[in-house]
């Protein structure tokens, strides 16, 4: 059954803004490096943090009494009260100007820029776009547009939708492979103070949301892609990275991070064990 949304009411949230501050600590950098399979080291004041450390900073904190059944805060407040139960990152765009460093006090200013309702193969979809500006004492470090999608709850497994054909293995000029271990997902949820149960509660994600297993975070996939792209360019982050989710990536299997050089920059994607892309992105320098 398709849910009818009051789009005029939801669009009243466009223009709302909020601001939050946090500090990049050495302990946070160590935890994120470890989660990204990087050398942990002994970060000290002034050392550059991983490029997407801002996703770990100043996350909203709500009392347990204000959480919904999925582990997210109850609807309303800064984000519009979209009455659709499933929520995921659909994609976005990030511009990198300078790295955040250990000891920086970071300020994030966020503003809702669009709310759109569409109809897809799974029913009603609501897309909320949020712009963020992240600054350090040296000025703007990152600008970002984040696209969030809200979906209906379906009675069929989410994996019944036809997956796009995988890129032939030979097409990837650069590839790294890892295993989507549940501990990896739990660590990233902890680093980002993300209570969304689809990432750590197997009973919930299978019995309530109908997925076959825990779901790999969209931001974590994007983080792996960005780190790989930077490594291929001598440690320099792209000036702009645009990405979108293609299909869920689940726990317990090997996944790959892939890159191809192009005239404009790089095409990048993550893929599951079958080689099917789960997130696609482009990077330019």
C-alpha positions in Angstrom: 0.0 0.0 0.0 1.4 3.3 -1.1 1.7 5.9 1.7 0.4 9.4 1.0 2.7 12.2 2.3 1.8 15.8 3.0 4.6 17.2 0.9 3.6 20.8 1.6 3.9 20.2 5.3 7.3 18.5 5.0 8.7 21.2 2.7 8.1 23.7 5.5 11.4 22.3 7.0 13.4 23.7 4.0 15.7 26.4 5.3 15.9 25.1 8.8 19.4 25.1 10.2 21.4 24.1 13.2 25.0 24.3 14.4 27.2 21.9 16.4 30.8 21.8 17.6 33.2 19.0 18.6 36.9 18.4 18.9 39.0 16.1 16.8 40.8 13.9 19.4 43.8 11.6 19.1 41.6 8.8 20.4 39.0 9.3 17.7 41.6 9.3 15.0 43.1 6.1 16.3 39.7 4.4 16.4 38.8 5.5 12.9 42.2 4.5 11.5 41.8 1.1 13.0 38.3 0.7 11.6 39.7 1.6 8.1 42.4 -1.0 8.2 45.0 1.8 8.4 48.1 1.9 10.6 46.9 3.2 14.0 50.1 4.9 15.1 50.2 7.5 17.8 48.4 10.6 16.4 49.4 13.9 18.0 48.2 17.5 17.9 48.4 18.8 14.3 48.3 15.4 12.6 45.8 15.1 9.8 42.7 12.9 10.6 41.1 10.6 8.0 39.3 12.6 5.4 35.8 11.8 6.6 36.4 12.2 10.3 33.6 14.9 10.3 31.0 12.1 10.1 32.2 11.1 13.6 31.9 14.6 15.1 29.1 16.4 16.9 26.6 13.6 16.3 23.1 14.3 17.8 22.6 12.9 21.2 19.1 12.0 22.4 17.9 10.2 25.6 16.8 6.6 25.2 13.2 7.7 25.7 13.3 9.7 22.5 14.5 6.9 20.2 12.2 5.2 17.7 11.9 1.5 17.1 14.7 1.6 14.5 17.1 3.2 17.0 17.0 6.6 15.3 15.6 9.6 17.2 11.8 10.0 16.8 10.8 12.1 13.8 10.7 15.9 13.9 13.1 18.5 15.2 15.7 19.5 12.7 14.8 16.8 10.1 11.2 16.8 8.8 8.9 14.2 10.4 8.7 11.9 7.3 6.3 9.1 8.3 8.1 6.3 6.4 9.9 3.7 8.5 13.0 2.9 6.5 15.8 5.6 6.4 19.1 5.4 4.6 21.7 7.6 3.0 21.0 7.7 -0.8 24.2 9.6 -1.7 25.6 13.1 -1.8 28.5 15.3 -2.8 31.6 16.3 -0.7 34.1 19.1 -1.4 37.4 18.9 0.5 39.3 22.2 1.1 41.7 21.2 3.9 42.1 18.3 6.4 40.8 18.4 9.9 43.6 17.8 12.4 44.0 16.4 15.9 43.2 19.2 18.3 40.9 21.1 16.0 37.6 22.4 17.3 35.3 21.7 14.4 32.0 23.5 13.8 29.3 22.0 11.5 26.5 24.3 10.2 23.7 22.3 8.6 20.7 23.5 6.5 17.8 21.6 4.9 17.8 22.6 1.2 15.2 20.3 -0.4 12.4 17.7 0.3 11.0 15.7 -2.6 8.6 12.8 -2.8 8.9 10.2 -5.6 7.4 6.8 -6.4 9.7 3.9 -7.0 9.4 0.1 -7.4 9.2 -0.2 -3.6 6.5 2.4 -3.2 6.7 6.0 -1.9 10.2 7.5 -1.5 10.9 10.8 0.3 14.3 12.4 -0.3 15.7 15.0 2.1 18.8 17.0 1.1 20.9 18.6 3.8 23.9 20.9 3.2 26.7 20.9 5.7 29.7 23.3 6.1 32.4 22.0 8.4 35.1 24.5 9.6 38.2 24.4 11.7 40.2 27.3 13.2 41.8 27.6 9.8 38.5 28.2 7.9 36.2 26.0 5.9 37.5 22.4 5.7 34.6 20.5 4.0 31.3 21.4 2.3 28.8 18.6 1.8 25.4 17.8 0.4 23.8 14.7 2.1 20.8 13.0 0.5 18.7 10.9 2.9 16.0 8.6 1.5 12.9 7.4 3.5 11.1 4.3 2.2 8.0 2.3 3.0 8.3 -1.0 4.8 7.8 -3.9 2.4 6.8 -7.5 3.1 9.4 -8.9 0.7 13.1 -9.2 1.1 14.9 -6.1 -0.1 17.3 -8.2 -2.2 14.5 -9.3 -4.5 15.0 -6.2 -6.6 17.1 -6.9 -9.7 20.7 -6.0 -9.1 22.6 -4.1 -11.8 25.1 -6.1 -13.7 28.5 -6.2 -12.1 31.4 -4.5 -13.8 33.8 -7.1 -15.3 36.6 -7.8 -12.8 39.2 -6.8 -15.4 37.7 -3.3 -15.6 39.0 -2.3 -12.2 42.5 -0.8 -12.6 42.8 -0.6 -8.8 41.2 -2.9 -6.2 41.3 -3.5 -2.5 39.3 -6.3 -0.8 38.1 -6.7 2.8 35.4 -8.6 4.7 32.3 -6.9 6.0 32.7 -8.3 9.5 29.9 -7.4 12.0 32.6 -6.1 14.4 33.6 -3.6 11.6 30.0 -2.4 11.4 29.7 -2.1 15.1 32.9 -0.2 15.5 31.7 2.4 12.9 28.3 2.7 14.5 30.2 3.4 17.8 32.5 6.0 16.2 29.5 7.8 14.7 27.2 7.4 17.7 24.8 5.8 15.2 22.0 3.9 16.9 20.3 2.7 13.7 19.6 -1.0 14.4 20.0 -2.2 10.8 23.8 -2.1 11.4 24.1 -4.2 14.5 20.8 -5.8 15.5 20.4 -8.9 13.3 17.1 -9.9 14.8 15.6 -6.5 14.0 17.0 -6.1 10.5 15.9 -9.6 9.4 12.6 -10.0 11.2 11.3 -6.4 11.0 12.9 -4.8 8.0 13.2 -8.0 5.9 16.8 -7.8 5.0 19.0 -11.0 4.9 21.6 -9.6 7.3 23.2 -6.5 8.8 23.7 -3.6 6.4 27.0 -1.9 5.8 26.9 1.8 6.4 26.7 4.0 3.3 29.1 6.6 4.8 31.6 3.8 5.6 31.6 2.7 2.0 32.1 6.3 0.9 34.9 6.6 3.4 36.7 3.6 2.0 36.3 4.9 -1.5 37.6 8.4 -0.6 40.6 7.0 1.3 41.5 4.8 -1.7 41.2 7.6 -4.1 43.5 9.8 -2.0 46.0 7.0 -1.7 46.2 6.7 -5.4 46.9 10.4 -5.7 49.7 10.6 -3.2 47.6 11.3 -0.2 45.6 14.2 -1.6 41.9 14.1 -1.2 39.7 14.9 -4.2 38.4 18.4 -4.5 35.0 17.0 -5.2 33.5 13.5 -4.6 30.0 12.7 -5.8 28.4 9.4 -4.9 25.2 7.4 -4.7 24.0 4.1 -3.2 23.1 1.4 -5.7 22.0 -1.5 -3.5 22.7 -2.6 0.1 25.9 -4.3 1.0 25.5 -6.9 3.7 27.6 -8.4 6.5 29.7 -11.6 6.3 31.1 -11.5 2.8 34.1 -10.1 1.0 33.6 -6.6 -0.5 35.9 -4.6 -2.8 36.8 -1.0 -3.3 37.5 -0.3 -7.0 38.9 2.6 -9.0 39.5 3.4 -12.7 41.4 6.5 -13.9 39.5 8.8 -16.3 40.4 11.9 -18.1 38.4 13.9 -15.6 39.6 12.1 -12.4 38.4 8.7 -11.2 35.4 6.4 -11.3 35.1 4.5 -8.0 32.8 1.9 -6.6 32.3 -0.6 -3.9 31.1 -4.1 -4.9 29.8 -7.2 -3.1 31.3 -10.7 -3.3 29.5 -11.3 -6.6 31.0 -8.2 -8.1 27.7 -6.2 -8.1 28.3 -2.5 -7.4 26.8 -1.3 -4.1 27.9 2.3 -4.3 29.2 4.4 -7.2 31.1 7.6 -7.2 33.3 10.0 -9.2 36.2 12.0 -7.9 38.0 15.0 -9.4 41.1 16.9 -8.2 
